[in-house]
């Protein structure tokens, strides 16, 4: 009876330790991901170092679903071009306080003009596929974008990979999928912690397999030694018969 109680206590302590280790590993993974993204933000010097294109306003040069890398560039160094030559930098900027009907997501459009007024740089932008400067569909209005509304300049692109994010957002499945995956992970952890005997059995089976492999290897090595001894004996016998 005392031994059973001790075994129960040992098992409970083991469960607690394993659970604590699992939680710690999860926290380390999430911390690494968040920390990595935070460091990337510091490196790119912008609040939005990564954005996903959600419209076709920049086709064919930048398409819906593309993943863009954004870096802060001093306003005086941002290049301006025209809608025809497409030589201006592609900027990512905030529309709130600028557009008559602002949108929630940052806009990714090309700079078609820049000027400085009272020490502040202003920019005009237009989508490559749009007929009018921003805001789109407003032929009689062109907004001036102050430098403090610009998050940065597009410096890299991975085509189409952002469609995953768009699909999850448009179908409203992002949160349910995260909840389901988290629930399955939690159930898996609890099951492993409450069934340590299965893990022990797996370890025992692995140990048996390793011992069998060692035994087979040893038998093979012994067989090779026997064959080598037989060959040596045969050679000696032949040499003896020849009188060597």
C-alpha positions in Angstrom: 0.0 0.0 0.0 2.8 2.4 0.9 4.6 1.5 -2.3 1.5 2.4 -4.3 1.2 5.7 -2.6 4.8 6.5 -3.3 4.3 5.5 -7.0 1.2 7.8 -7.2 3.1 10.7 -5.7 6.0 10.2 -8.0 3.7 10.1 -11.0 1.9 13.3 -9.9 5.2 15.0 -9.5 6.3 13.8 -12.9 3.1 15.1 -14.4 3.6 18.5 -12.9 7.1 18.8 -14.1 6.2 17.6 -17.6 3.3 20.1 -17.7 5.5 22.9 -16.6 8.1 22.0 -19.2 5.5 22.0 -21.9 4.0 25.3 -20.9 7.6 26.8 -20.8 8.4 25.5 -24.3 5.2 27.0 -25.6 6.0 30.4 -24.0 9.5 30.2 -25.4 8.2 29.6 -28.9 5.7 32.4 -28.8 8.3 34.7 -27.2 10.8 33.9 -29.9 8.2 34.6 -32.6 7.1 37.9 -31.0 10.6 38.9 -30.2 11.8 38.1 -33.7 9.0 40.3 -35.2 9.8 43.1 -32.7 13.5 43.0 -33.7 12.5 43.0 -37.4 10.3 46.1 -36.7 13.3 47.8 -35.1 15.6 46.9 -38.0 13.1 48.1 -40.6 12.3 51.2 -38.4 8.6 51.0 -39.1 5.4 49.9 -37.4 4.4 47.8 -40.4 7.5 46.0 -41.7 5.3 43.4 -43.4 2.1 44.0 -45.3 -0.2 41.9 -47.5 -1.7 43.5 -50.6 -5.5 43.2 -50.5 -6.5 44.9 -53.8 -5.6 45.0 -57.4 -4.7 48.7 -57.5 -1.0 48.1 -58.2 -1.2 45.4 -60.9 0.7 44.1 -62.8 3.8 45.2 -60.8 2.4 44.3 -57.4 -0.6 41.9 -57.2 -3.2 41.0 -54.7 -1.9 38.4 -52.3 1.7 39.6 -52.5 3.7 39.8 -49.2 5.6 43.1 -49.0 8.6 44.1 -46.9 8.5 47.8 -45.8 11.4 49.9 -44.5 11.4 53.5 -43.3 13.2 55.8 -45.6 13.7 59.5 -44.8 11.2 61.6 -46.7 13.8 63.6 -48.6 15.2 60.3 -49.9 11.9 58.9 -51.2 11.9 58.9 -55.0 9.2 60.6 -57.0 8.1 59.6 -60.5 5.0 59.8 -62.7 2.1 57.5 -63.3 3.5 56.9 -66.8 7.2 56.1 -66.1 6.5 54.2 -62.8 9.9 55.3 -61.4 8.6 56.5 -58.1 9.0 54.6 -54.9 6.0 52.5 -53.7 5.0 53.8 -50.2 2.8 52.4 -47.5 0.8 55.1 -45.7 -2.1 55.8 -43.4 -5.3 57.2 -44.9 -7.0 58.4 -41.7 -7.0 62.2 -41.5 -6.2 62.4 -45.2 -8.9 60.7 -47.3 -12.5 61.9 -47.0 -13.5 58.3 -46.5 -10.4 56.6 -44.9 -9.9 52.9 -44.8 -8.6 50.8 -41.9 -5.7 49.1 -43.7 -2.6 51.0 -44.9 -2.5 51.8 -48.6 0.3 50.6 -50.9 0.6 53.1 -53.8 3.4 54.7 -55.9 4.7 58.2 -55.4 3.9 60.5 -58.4 4.9 63.8 -56.9 6.6 65.3 -53.8 7.1 68.8 -52.5 8.2 70.5 -49.3 6.2 73.2 -47.6 7.0 74.9 -44.3 9.7 72.3 -43.6 7.3 69.3 -44.1 7.5 66.9 -47.0 4.2 66.1 -48.8 3.6 63.3 -51.3 0.9 62.5 -53.9 0.4 58.8 -54.7 -1.5 56.7 -57.2 -2.1 53.0 -57.8 -0.4 51.7 -61.0 -3.8 50.3 -62.1 -5.9 53.3 -61.0 -6.9 56.1 -63.4 -6.7 58.9 -60.8 -4.4 59.9 -58.0 -5.4 59.1 -54.4 -8.0 58.9 -53.2 -9.1 56.4 -55.9 -12.3 57.2 -57.9 -12.0 60.9 -57.1 -11.1 62.6 -60.4 -11.4 66.1 -58.9 -9.5 65.5 -55.6 -5.8 64.8 -55.0 -4.7 64.5 -51.4 -1.4 65.6 -50.1 0.2 62.9 -47.8 2.4 64.3 -45.1 5.6 62.5 -44.3 4.4 61.5 -40.8 1.6 59.4 -42.4 4.0 57.3 -44.3 5.1 54.0 -42.7 7.8 53.3 -45.2 8.9 52.2 -48.7 8.4 48.8 -50.2 11.9 47.2 -50.5 10.9 43.5 -51.1 8.2 41.2 -52.3 7.1 37.6 -52.1 4.4 36.9 -54.6 1.1 35.3 -53.7 2.0 34.0 -50.2 -0.3 36.6 -48.6 -3.4 34.8 -50.0 -3.4 32.6 -46.9 -4.0 35.7 -44.7 -6.6 37.1 -47.2 -8.5 33.9 -47.2 -8.5 33.6 -43.4 -9.6 37.2 -43.1 -12.3 37.2 -45.8 -13.8 33.9 -44.5 -13.5 34.9 -40.8 -11.9 31.6 -40.1 -8.7 32.9 -38.6 -9.9 33.0 -35.0 -11.9 29.7 -35.1 -8.9 27.9 -36.6 -6.6 29.3 -33.9 -9.0 28.2 -31.2 -9.4 24.7 -32.7 -5.6 24.3 -33.1 -5.0 25.6 -29.5 -7.7 23.2 -28.2 -6.2 20.2 -30.0 -2.7 21.1 -28.7 -4.1 21.4 -25.2 -5.9 18.0 -25.5 -2.7 16.4 -26.8 -0.6 17.8 -23.9 -3.1 16.7 -21.3 -3.4 13.2 -22.9 0.4 12.8 -23.0 0.7 13.9 -19.4 -2.1 11.6 -18.1 -0.9 8.6 -20.0 2.8 8.4 -19.2 2.7 4.6 -19.4 2.3 4.8 -23.2 5.4 6.9 -23.4 7.2 4.4 -21.1 6.0 1.5 -23.3 7.3 3.4 -26.4 10.6 3.9 -24.7 10.7 0.2 -23.7 9.9 -0.9 -27.3 12.6 1.4 -28.6 15.0 0.0 -26.1 14.1 -3.6 -27.2 14.6 -2.7 -30.8 18.0 -1.2 -30.1 19.0 -4.3 -28.1 17.9 -6.5 -31.0 19.8 -4.5 -33.5 22.9 -4.7 -31.3 22.5 -8.5 -31.0 22.1 -8.9 -34.7 25.1 -6.7 -35.3 27.1 -8.7 -32.8 26.1 -12.0 -34.5 27.1 -10.6 -37.9 30.5 -9.5 -36.5 31.0 -12.9 -34.9 30.1 -14.6 -38.2 32.7 -12.4 -40.0 35.3 -13.3 -37.5 34.6 -17.0 -37.9 34.8 -16.7 -41.7 38.0 -14.8 -41.4 39.5 -17.5 -39.1 38.3 -20.2 -41.4 39.9 -18.5 -44.4 43.2 -18.1 -42.4 43.1 -21.7 -41.4 42.5 -22.8 -45.0 45.5 -20.8 -46.1 47.7 -22.2 -43.4 46.6 -25.8 -44.3 47.4 -25.2 -48.0 50.8 -23.7 -47.1 51.5 -26.8 -44.9 50.6 -29.2 -47.7 52.9 -27.3 -50.1 55.7 -27.4 -47.5 56.0 -23.7 -47.3 
